[in-house]
Amino acid sequence: RGHEGWADRRQMLRTLLASGETLRLEEPGRRDYDADPWEAGALSGNFGGGNVNTAYVGYALNEHLSVEVAASQVLGRASNSVLGTVGLVHTIRPDWRIAPFVGLGTGVVSIKPKATIVSVVDRTEQVAFIGGGVKVYLSRRFVFRADYRSYVIFTEREENEERNEWKVGFAFFF
């Protein structure tokens, strides 16, 4: 009748067409929600026994692959650290509401020991990581994220160090 307006999706699905069939609508996929390729978020958790807080920004190259840059602060008992990383994230099923992902990357960690008895030297080391997790799409632009990463810290000593990291947090698309 020439009128325009909004209708609830559930009501639209009950609409009968002239042929007598019900109206069919495709379910919106993840790409319908995040048409903008940028993602930013904050996470908090545990890094090798210390508390870690992370902020990150990601750019989606396509619906499966994105590049992420992150900065983290680790507050531990024996030392404090600042960690900067860059990595690739592959979302295995971007069309699922709970979307699993895997990632790998590299970075640099600056470690500042808290020793009071002996004089210790601050050190900066290269790191590499592999990990995975899930993104849970809560709304159009809001995501809950849970991550696990396994790090190798390349040292100048005979043995490299290994650390595990668990984090949870929230992100949004823009």
C-alpha positions as CSV (number, residue, x, y, z in Angstrom):
1,R,0.0,0.0,0.0
2,G,3.0,2.2,-0.4
3,H,3.9,2.3,3.3
4,E,7.4,1.7,4.6
5,G,8.4,0.6,8.1
6,W,10.1,-1.9,10.3
7,A,8.9,-5.4,11.3
8,D,10.3,-7.9,13.7
9,R,12.2,-10.7,12.0
10,R,10.1,-13.4,13.7
11,Q,6.9,-11.8,12.4
12,M,8.4,-11.5,8.9
13,L,9.1,-15.3,8.9
14,R,5.4,-15.9,9.5
15,T,4.4,-13.7,6.5
16,L,2.5,-15.6,3.8
17,L,3.4,-14.8,0.2
18,A,0.8,-14.7,-2.7
19,S,1.7,-18.3,-3.5
20,G,0.8,-19.4,0.0
21,E,4.3,-20.2,1.1
22,T,6.0,-18.5,4.1
23,L,8.7,-15.9,3.5
24,R,12.2,-17.2,3.6
25,L,15.0,-15.0,5.0
26,E,18.7,-16.0,5.2
27,E,20.2,-16.0,8.6
28,P,22.6,-13.1,8.9
29,G,26.2,-14.3,9.1
30,R,29.2,-13.0,11.0
31,R,30.3,-10.9,7.9
32,D,26.9,-9.2,8.0
33,Y,27.7,-7.9,11.5
34,D,31.4,-7.0,11.0
35,A,31.4,-5.4,7.6
36,D,34.0,-3.0,9.0
37,P,37.4,-4.8,9.1
38,W,38.8,-3.3,12.3
39,E,38.5,-5.0,15.7
40,A,39.8,-3.7,19.0
41,G,39.7,-5.2,22.5
42,A,41.0,-5.6,26.0
43,L,41.8,-8.9,27.8
44,S,43.0,-9.9,31.2
45,G,44.4,-13.2,32.6
46,N,47.5,-15.1,33.6
47,F,50.9,-15.1,31.9
48,G,53.3,-17.7,33.4
49,G,51.9,-17.2,36.9
50,G,51.7,-13.4,36.7
51,N,48.7,-11.1,35.9
52,V,48.5,-9.9,32.3
53,N,46.5,-7.1,30.8
54,T,46.4,-6.7,27.0
55,A,45.0,-4.3,24.5
56,Y,44.9,-5.2,20.8
57,V,43.8,-4.0,17.4
58,G,43.1,-6.3,14.5
59,Y,42.5,-5.9,10.8
60,A,40.6,-8.5,8.8
61,L,42.2,-9.4,5.5
62,N,39.2,-11.6,4.6
63,E,36.6,-13.4,6.7
64,H,39.1,-16.1,7.8
65,L,42.4,-14.3,8.2
66,S,43.3,-11.2,10.2
67,V,46.4,-9.4,11.5
68,E,46.6,-8.4,15.2
69,V,48.9,-6.1,17.0
70,A,48.9,-6.3,20.8
71,A,50.5,-4.6,23.8
72,S,50.6,-6.4,27.2
73,Q,51.7,-5.6,30.7
74,V,52.7,-8.6,32.9
75,L,52.8,-8.1,36.7
76,G,54.6,-11.0,38.3
77,R,56.1,-11.9,41.6
78,A,59.8,-11.9,40.5
79,S,59.5,-9.4,37.6
80,N,57.3,-7.1,35.6
81,S,57.3,-7.2,31.8
82,V,56.0,-5.3,28.8
83,L,55.2,-7.5,25.8
84,G,54.5,-6.3,22.2
85,T,53.3,-8.8,19.6
86,V,52.1,-9.1,16.0
87,G,50.4,-12.2,14.7
88,L,48.1,-13.8,12.2
89,V,44.7,-15.2,13.3
90,H,42.8,-17.8,11.3
91,T,39.1,-18.0,12.2
92,I,38.1,-21.6,11.4
93,R,34.3,-21.1,11.2
94,P,33.6,-17.4,10.9
95,D,29.9,-18.2,10.2
96,W,29.3,-19.7,13.7
97,R,28.2,-17.6,16.6
98,I,30.9,-19.3,18.8
99,A,33.8,-19.1,16.3
100,P,37.0,-21.0,17.1
101,F,40.4,-19.5,16.0
102,V,44.1,-20.3,15.9
103,G,47.0,-17.9,15.7
104,L,50.7,-17.6,15.6
105,G,53.1,-14.7,15.7
106,T,56.2,-13.0,17.1
107,G,57.1,-10.1,19.3
108,V,59.4,-8.6,21.9
109,V,59.3,-8.7,25.7
110,S,61.1,-6.3,28.0
111,I,61.6,-8.0,31.4
112,K,62.4,-5.9,34.6
113,P,63.4,-8.1,37.6
114,K,62.3,-7.1,41.1
115,A,65.5,-8.2,42.8
116,T,66.5,-6.1,45.9
117,I,69.6,-8.1,47.2
118,V,71.6,-8.3,44.0
119,S,71.9,-6.0,41.0
120,V,70.1,-7.6,38.1
121,V,70.0,-6.4,34.5
122,D,66.8,-5.6,32.6
123,R,66.6,-7.6,29.4
124,T,64.8,-7.5,26.1
125,E,64.1,-10.8,24.3
126,Q,62.3,-11.9,21.2
127,V,59.3,-14.2,21.6
128,A,57.2,-16.4,19.4
129,F,53.8,-17.8,20.1
130,I,51.1,-20.2,18.9
131,G,47.6,-20.3,20.3
132,G,43.9,-20.6,19.9
133,G,40.6,-19.6,21.4
134,V,37.0,-18.7,20.7
135,K,35.1,-15.5,19.9
136,V,31.5,-15.4,21.0
137,Y,29.4,-12.8,19.1
138,L,27.2,-11.2,21.7
139,S,25.7,-8.5,19.5
140,R,26.3,-6.8,16.1
141,R,29.6,-5.3,17.2
142,F,30.4,-6.7,20.6
143,V,32.4,-9.9,21.1
144,F,33.5,-12.0,24.1
145,R,36.9,-13.5,23.5
146,A,38.9,-16.3,25.3
147,D,42.6,-16.9,24.3
148,Y,45.3,-19.4,25.1
149,R,48.9,-18.9,23.9
150,S,52.1,-20.8,24.4
151,Y,55.2,-18.6,24.2
152,V,58.9,-19.3,23.7
153,I,61.2,-16.6,24.9
154,F,64.4,-16.7,23.0
155,T,67.2,-16.0,25.5
156,E,71.0,-15.6,25.2
157,R,71.4,-18.4,27.7
158,E,71.6,-22.1,26.7
159,E,67.9,-22.7,27.3
160,N,64.9,-20.7,26.0
161,E,62.1,-20.0,28.4
162,E,58.5,-21.2,27.9
163,R,55.4,-19.5,29.2
164,N,51.7,-20.2,28.9
165,E,49.0,-17.4,28.8
166,W,45.3,-17.6,29.4
167,K,43.1,-14.4,28.8
168,V,39.5,-13.4,28.6
169,G,38.0,-10.1,27.6
170,F,35.8,-8.2,25.2
171,A,36.2,-6.6,21.8
172,F,34.2,-4.6,19.3
173,F,34.2,-3.9,15.5
174,F,34.6,-0.5,14.0
